[in-house]
Amino acid sequence: MIVETLSAVVLSVALSWAALRSLADRLPARRTVFGAGALGAAFGASLMHSVLGPGHPAAVVVGAVLIAAVTVSLLIRPRSRRLSRSAAA
């Protein structure tokens, strides 16, 4: 289980780095993104290992990385747009 968790964390850090490269203006600080990705992967590995059991290491890693991706995606802020006043206001 330790190898599964470590490989999921390494893959999620790579995923966080890719998200920061492509969405730098819409994400918070780098430390927050990397932390959320790593914690999401650790939680995902634990969850997937308890759901699937000890005989599915590849599925555990894939599931953990998917959970980490969802965790990182929750940090994305909407694009900043200028608010325009309507004619009625």
C-alpha positions as CSV (number, residue, x, y, z in Angstrom):
1,M,0.0,0.0,0.0
2,I,2.9,2.4,0.6
3,V,4.2,2.0,-2.9
4,E,0.7,2.7,-4.3
5,T,0.3,5.8,-2.2
6,L,3.8,7.1,-3.1
7,S,3.3,6.6,-6.8
8,A,-0.2,8.2,-6.6
9,V,1.3,11.2,-4.8
10,V,4.1,11.6,-7.4
11,L,1.6,11.4,-10.2
12,S,-0.6,14.0,-8.5
13,V,2.3,16.4,-8.0
14,A,3.0,16.1,-11.8
15,L,-0.7,16.7,-12.4
16,S,-0.6,19.8,-10.1
17,W,2.4,21.1,-11.9
18,A,0.6,20.7,-15.3
19,A,-2.4,22.5,-13.9
20,L,-0.2,25.3,-12.6
21,R,1.5,25.6,-16.0
22,S,-1.8,25.9,-17.9
23,L,-4.0,27.7,-15.4
24,A,-1.6,29.8,-13.4
25,D,-3.9,32.9,-13.4
26,R,-6.9,30.9,-12.1
27,L,-5.3,28.9,-9.3
28,P,-4.2,30.0,-5.9
29,A,-0.6,29.8,-4.6
30,R,1.6,27.0,-5.8
31,R,2.0,25.6,-2.3
32,T,-1.8,25.3,-2.0
33,V,-2.2,23.5,-5.3
34,F,0.7,21.0,-4.6
35,G,-0.6,20.4,-1.1
36,A,-4.2,19.8,-2.3
37,G,-3.0,17.4,-5.0
38,A,-0.8,15.4,-2.7
39,L,-3.4,15.2,0.1
40,G,-6.1,14.3,-2.5
41,A,-3.9,11.5,-3.8
42,A,-3.1,10.2,-0.3
43,F,-6.8,10.2,0.7
44,G,-7.7,8.7,-2.7
45,A,-5.2,5.9,-2.3
46,S,-6.5,5.0,1.1
47,L,-10.1,5.1,-0.1
48,M,-9.5,3.1,-3.2
49,H,-7.4,0.5,-1.3
50,S,-10.1,0.0,1.2
51,V,-12.8,-0.3,-1.5
52,L,-10.9,-2.5,-4.0
53,G,-8.7,-4.5,-1.6
54,P,-5.0,-5.4,-1.8
55,G,-5.0,-7.1,-5.2
56,H,-5.5,-4.2,-7.5
57,P,-2.5,-1.8,-7.3
58,A,-2.9,-0.2,-10.7
59,A,-6.6,0.5,-10.2
60,V,-5.8,2.0,-6.8
61,V,-3.2,4.4,-8.3
62,V,-5.5,5.4,-11.1
63,G,-8.4,6.0,-8.7
64,A,-6.2,8.0,-6.4
65,V,-5.0,10.2,-9.2
66,L,-8.5,10.8,-10.3
67,I,-9.5,11.9,-6.8
68,A,-6.5,14.2,-6.7
69,A,-7.5,15.7,-10.1
70,V,-11.0,16.4,-8.7
71,T,-9.4,18.0,-5.6
72,V,-7.2,20.3,-7.6
73,S,-10.1,21.2,-10.0
74,L,-12.0,22.5,-7.0
75,L,-9.4,25.2,-6.5
76,I,-9.9,26.7,-10.0
77,R,-11.4,30.2,-9.8
78,P,-13.7,31.6,-12.5
79,R,-12.3,33.9,-15.1
80,S,-12.3,37.5,-13.9
81,R,-14.7,39.6,-15.9
82,R,-15.6,43.2,-15.6
83,L,-19.1,43.6,-14.4
84,S,-21.1,45.7,-16.8
85,R,-24.1,47.6,-15.6
86,S,-27.4,46.9,-17.3
87,A,-29.5,49.7,-18.8
88,A,-32.1,49.3,-16.1
89,A,-29.7,50.0,-13.3
